Amino acid sequence: MQITTNNQPRELISAFELPTANYQELRKQFDYLNDEEFECSMFFTYKGEIYSLSDFMRIHAGDLLVKGWQGIYNWHAFGGLLVKIKESCQSVVVGTYTC
């Protein structure tokens, strides 16, 4: 597995920290989350896209966890995103992986 990251922390924000227009747009993008899930979710931007931390599966064991990665989001069978939660859950470091 090849992992690429620039180790740049990306701020985690709640939906309520966004201006009203952005909140409505974000709510439409994540319409599969019910109201409670959406209100409890934290979001970050990576390469111009907004991701919900709740969409990442927690890594419980293995080499990725040993390397500090805590969550995985699969784009397809051979690649996706990884996250490391930093600074008391205030930011994440994002990496891409390919198999």
Phi and psi in degrees as a GROMACS rama.xvg file:
@    title "Ramachandran Plot"
@    xaxis  label "Phi"
@    yaxis  label "Psi"
@TYPE xy
-105.664  128.269  GLN-2
-116.336  132.195  ILE-3
-123.149  128.092  THR-4
-152.684  152.489  THR-5
-102.168  5.34436  ASN-6
57.7732  23.9374  ASN-7
-84.2094  120.999  GLN-8
-66.1229  138.186  PRO-9
-118.341  128.523  ARG-10
-63.8587  135.21  GLU-11
-89.5533  131.12  LEU-12
-130.589  150.852  ILE-13
-89.1085  162.296  SER-14
-61.0772  -29.669  ALA-15
-74.7378  -11.6799  PHE-16
-85.3226  -1.45318  GLU-17
-94.483  152.172  LEU-18
-59.0898  155.241  PRO-19
-53.2107  -44.4806  THR-20
-62.2857  -42.6376  ALA-21
-68.7014  -34.5565  ASN-22
-60.0088  -47.7973  TYR-23
-62.6562  -41.2357  GLN-24
-64.3602  -43.8426  GLU-25
-65.5718  -38.5413  LEU-26
-61.377  -39.5472  ARG-27
-66.8755  -40.4676  LYS-28
-63.4647  -36.7142  GLN-29
-108.672  44.3049  PHE-30
-67.3572  -14.7194  ASP-31
-75.9602  -13.5608  TYR-32
-86.8886  135.441  LEU-33
-72.7357  172.919  ASN-34
-57.8934  -42.6897  ASP-35
-65.966  -44.2347  GLU-36
-62.5658  -41.5871  GLU-37
-64.2592  -44.4361  PHE-38
-66.027  -26.3994  GLU-39
-92.2671  -8.35775  CYS-40
-79.2875  151.523  SER-41
-113.383  142.778  MET-42
-123.398  156.476  PHE-43
-147.61  159.246  PHE-44
-107.088  134.759  THR-45
-141.357  119.814  TYR-46
51.576  44.3432  LYS-47
80.6356  -2.23952  GLY-48
-108.985  147.34  GLU-49
-99.7037  131.932  ILE-50
-121.651  146.74  TYR-51
-98.0188  130.207  SER-52
-60.676  -25.7364  LEU-53
-69.5598  -14.1716  SER-54
-82.7494  -8.95923  ASP-55
-90.0439  137.212  PHE-56
-86.6643  137.792  MET-57
-70.3918  136.848  ARG-58
-90.6436  122.989  ILE-59
-101.778  -21.9417  HIS-60
-161.081  170.396  ALA-61
101.471  -176.259  GLY-62
-61.3157  -37.111  ASP-63
-62.0615  -43.2246  LEU-64
-65.2882  -40.5868  LEU-65
-59.9497  -35.0959  VAL-66
-82.1709  0.982333  LYS-67
98.2487  -3.32706  GLY-68
-75.8017  135.48  TRP-69
-115.398  -18.8521  GLN-70
-143.305  153.61  GLY-71
-135.187  140.61  ILE-72
-130.627  115.921  TYR-73
-89.0372  123.878  ASN-74
-79.6449  -39.5974  TRP-75
-159.791  -173.004  HIS-76
-65.4195  -19.2351  ALA-77
-118.921  10.6418  PHE-78
-174.315  167.297  GLY-79
170.102  -154.106  GLY-80
-115.392  152.808  LEU-81
-126.107  150.408  LEU-82
-133.33  147.182  VAL-83
-119.557  123.554  LYS-84
-83.302  130.077  ILE-85
-124.959  168.408  LYS-86
46.1204  60.1235  GLU-87
53.5609  44.2113  SER-88
64.8487  26.8454  CYS-89
-94.391  -18.8369  GLN-90
-153.882  167.971  SER-91
-132.891  150.14  VAL-92
-102.144  133.124  VAL-93
-113.317  140.702  VAL-94
-135.91  154.855  GLY-95
-102.653  150.712  THR-96
-131.369  148.425  TYR-97
-136.398  146.271  THR-98
